[in-house]
Amino acid sequence: MSRARSQKKDHRRQPVALGLRAAAPVPRHVWISSNIYYLFCSAKPLTDRALHVAGQRQLMKLLVIDDHPVMLEGLASLAAQALPQHTVLKASSFAEGHRIAQAECPPSLVLLDPVLPDVPRALAIRSIVNAAPGASVMVISDSDQSHDQEEAWAAGAHAFASKSARPEALIAGLHAVANGQRVLVTATEQRKAPLAEKRHRGELSARQFEVLTALCEGLTNKWIAQRLQITEKTVKSHVTAIFEKLGVANRTQASLAARRLGLITETLPPPP
């Protein structure tokens, strides 16, 4: 009787999948549910593509750089909420952030507060952009004045966000930047820079665009006239029209606006 009970007890301990007795016993934690055990045994190995996608997800990194501990933690938490597929890294100084950006597996997105004690604003942005050339850099600033935005665009930033913006606006902005878009997020608005780019590019004639390109290279009206084989008076007329369409007052502002709007994609020095 005891032997029969023992055999019956041992039989119950054998994992069963769809009415079939398993060939060999397995650990108890595996066969708690016969259905789970069946699925576990019948699961197909990951394909090369699935393994590649999984590996890519593990390699997707987002770097947050801010020297204020509370703000650093808050931005990191917001970034993790917005882009859960990214591994969020944190740096409390420019030196630490620059080191991470230059790593063998650099981040694909950087959230940067450029007001850091160890480097000027514009240099911080430009250095991080150069350290991680494949990454999208979003500048997040206490001030969202036009000159702050222009400085960020001129230094190579892909997006600009104000710390006064609503959390949902920042999350939407991070989504847009992760998808390769250029965005501006302030306390009162959120918009995509490519929309503005198309509008202004369409307003400029082909000749005005050529003049703007030469202007961004720092050429004088005389040199622009020689390059395009037109009169200097015609160049002045085009420059005046460009200023009006871009809403700027001088050549430096025109150059910055052209870069901000994506009209000029080359890395050119601003005019003197």
C-alpha positions in Angstrom: 0.0 0.0 0.0 2.8 2.4 1.0 4.6 1.6 -2.2 1.6 2.2 -4.3 1.0 5.6 -2.6 4.6 6.4 -3.2 4.4 5.6 -6.8 1.1 7.6 -7.1 2.8 10.5 -5.4 5.8 10.3 -7.7 3.5 10.2 -10.6 1.8 13.4 -9.6 5.2 15.0 -9.3 6.0 14.3 -13.0 5.3 17.3 -15.2 2.5 16.8 -17.7 2.0 18.8 -20.9 -1.2 18.4 -22.9 -1.7 14.9 -21.4 1.8 13.7 -22.3 4.2 12.5 -19.6 7.5 14.3 -19.7 10.6 12.3 -20.6 12.5 13.5 -17.6 11.7 15.3 -14.3 12.3 19.0 -14.2 12.6 21.4 -11.2 9.4 22.1 -9.3 9.5 25.9 -10.1 9.4 25.0 -13.9 6.4 22.7 -13.8 4.2 24.5 -11.5 1.8 24.8 -14.4 1.7 22.2 -17.1 0.6 24.8 -19.7 3.6 27.0 -18.8 5.9 24.0 -19.0 4.5 23.2 -22.4 5.0 26.7 -23.7 8.5 26.8 -22.3 9.4 23.5 -24.0 7.8 24.4 -27.3 9.1 28.0 -27.6 11.2 28.6 -30.6 14.7 30.2 -30.2 15.0 33.9 -31.1 15.8 34.6 -34.7 18.8 36.6 -35.7 16.6 39.6 -36.4 14.9 39.3 -32.9 18.3 39.0 -31.3 19.5 42.1 -33.2 16.4 44.1 -32.2 16.9 43.1 -28.5 20.6 44.1 -28.7 19.7 47.4 -30.2 17.3 48.1 -27.4 20.0 47.4 -24.9 22.4 49.7 -26.7 19.9 52.6 -26.8 21.1 55.1 -24.2 19.9 58.5 -23.1 22.3 60.8 -21.2 21.1 63.6 -18.9 23.6 66.3 -17.9 22.7 68.7 -15.1 24.7 69.9 -12.1 21.7 70.3 -9.8 21.0 67.0 -8.1 17.3 67.4 -7.8 16.9 68.6 -11.4 19.2 65.8 -12.6 17.0 63.1 -10.9 13.8 64.7 -12.1 14.9 64.9 -15.7 16.2 61.4 -15.6 12.9 60.1 -14.2 11.0 62.0 -16.9 13.3 60.7 -19.6 12.8 57.1 -18.4 9.0 57.6 -18.5 9.1 59.1 -22.0 11.5 56.6 -23.5 11.4 53.4 -21.5 13.3 51.5 -24.2 16.4 53.7 -23.4 18.9 53.1 -20.7 19.1 56.5 -18.9 22.6 57.6 -17.8 23.3 60.6 -15.5 26.2 63.1 -15.3 26.4 65.9 -12.8 29.3 67.8 -14.6 30.4 68.6 -18.1 33.6 66.5 -17.7 31.5 63.4 -16.7 29.0 64.0 -19.4 31.7 64.5 -22.0 33.4 61.3 -21.0 30.1 59.3 -21.3 29.4 60.9 -24.7 32.7 59.7 -26.0 32.3 56.1 -24.8 32.5 53.2 -27.1 28.7 52.9 -27.0 27.7 56.5 -26.9 24.1 57.7 -26.1 21.7 58.3 -29.0 20.1 61.2 -27.2 21.5 63.8 -24.8 19.4 66.0 -22.5 21.8 68.9 -21.6 21.5 71.8 -19.2 24.3 74.0 -20.7 24.7 76.2 -17.5 27.5 74.2 -16.0 30.2 75.6 -13.7 33.2 74.1 -15.5 32.5 75.3 -19.1 30.7 78.2 -20.9 27.2 77.6 -22.3 27.9 77.6 -26.1 31.1 75.6 -25.6 29.3 73.0 -23.6 26.7 72.4 -26.3 29.2 72.4 -29.1 31.5 70.0 -27.3 28.8 67.5 -26.5 27.5 67.7 -30.1 31.0 66.9 -31.3 31.7 64.2 -28.7 28.6 62.2 -29.8 28.1 63.1 -33.5 25.4 60.4 -33.9 23.3 61.7 -31.0 20.5 64.1 -30.9 21.2 66.9 -28.3 18.3 68.6 -26.6 19.2 71.7 -24.7 17.0 72.3 -21.6 17.3 75.7 -20.1 16.0 77.8 -17.3 15.7 80.7 -19.8 13.9 80.3 -23.1 14.6 83.8 -24.5 15.2 84.1 -28.2 18.9 84.7 -27.7 19.2 81.5 -25.7 17.5 79.5 -28.4 19.6 81.1 -31.1 22.8 80.2 -29.2 21.7 76.6 -28.9 20.8 76.2 -32.6 24.1 77.9 -33.6 26.1 75.5 -31.4 24.5 72.5 -33.2 21.6 71.5 -30.8 18.8 69.5 -32.4 16.1 70.7 -29.9 15.5 73.3 -27.3 13.3 72.9 -24.3 12.4 75.2 -21.4 12.4 73.9 -17.8 9.2 75.9 -17.4 7.4 73.7 -19.9 4.8 71.2 -18.8 6.0 67.6 -18.2 3.7 66.3 -21.0 5.2 68.8 -23.4 8.7 67.7 -22.5 7.7 64.1 -22.9 6.2 64.8 -26.3 9.4 66.7 -27.2 11.6 63.8 -26.3 9.5 61.5 -28.4 9.9 63.8 -31.4 13.6 64.2 -30.9 14.0 60.4 -30.6 12.2 60.1 -34.0 14.8 62.5 -35.6 12.7 65.7 -35.5 13.9 69.2 -34.5 11.7 70.7 -31.8 11.2 73.8 -29.7 9.4 73.4 -26.4 8.8 76.5 -24.3 6.5 77.4 -21.4 3.8 78.4 -23.9 4.3 76.4 -27.0 5.7 73.2 -28.6 6.4 73.1 -32.3 8.5 71.1 -34.7 11.3 73.1 -36.4 10.9 71.4 -39.8 7.5 73.1 -40.2 9.2 76.5 -39.8 12.0 75.4 -42.1 9.5 74.5 -44.9 7.7 77.7 -44.5 10.7 80.0 -44.7 12.5 77.9 -47.4 9.4 78.2 -49.6 9.3 82.0 -49.1 12.9 82.4 -50.3 13.5 82.5 -54.0 16.3 80.4 -55.5 18.5 83.4 -55.9 17.8 84.6 -52.4 18.7 81.2 -51.1 22.0 81.4 -52.9 22.7 84.9 -51.4 21.8 83.5 -47.9 24.2 80.6 -48.3 27.0 83.0 -49.3 26.1 85.4 -46.5 26.4 82.5 -44.0 29.9 81.8 -45.3 30.8 85.4 -44.2 31.1 86.8 -47.7 30.6 90.5 -48.3 28.1 91.9 -50.8 30.9 92.6 -53.2 32.2 88.9 -53.1 28.6 87.6 -53.3 28.0 89.7 -56.4 31.2 88.3 -58.0 30.3 84.7 -57.2 26.8 85.0 -58.5 27.7 87.3 -61.4 25.2 89.9 -60.4 25.5 93.6 -59.4 26.2 94.6 -55.8 23.0 96.6 -55.8 21.0 93.5 -56.6 22.8 91.7 -53.8 21.8 94.4 -51.4 18.2 94.1 -52.5 18.2 90.4 -51.9 19.8 90.8 -48.5 17.1 93.3 -47.5 14.4 90.8 -48.7 16.0 88.0 -46.8 16.1 90.0 -43.5 12.5 90.8 -43.9 11.4 87.2 -44.6 13.5 85.8 -41.7 12.4 88.6 -39.3 16.0 89.6 -38.6 17.9 92.9 -38.5 21.5 92.0 -39.5 23.7 89.4 -41.1 24.6 87.6 -37.9 21.0 87.1 -37.0 20.3 85.9 -40.5 23.0 83.4 -40.2 21.8 82.1 -36.9 18.2 82.0 -38.1 19.2 80.0 -41.2 20.9 77.4 -39.0 18.0 77.3 -36.5 15.5 76.7 -39.3 17.7 74.1 -41.0 18.1 76.2 -44.2 21.8 75.9 -44.0 23.0 72.4 -43.0 26.8 72.9 -43.6 29.0 73.5 -40.6 30.0 77.1 -41.3 31.5 79.7 -39.1 29.1 82.7 -38.3 29.9 85.9 -40.1 32.1 88.4 -38.2 
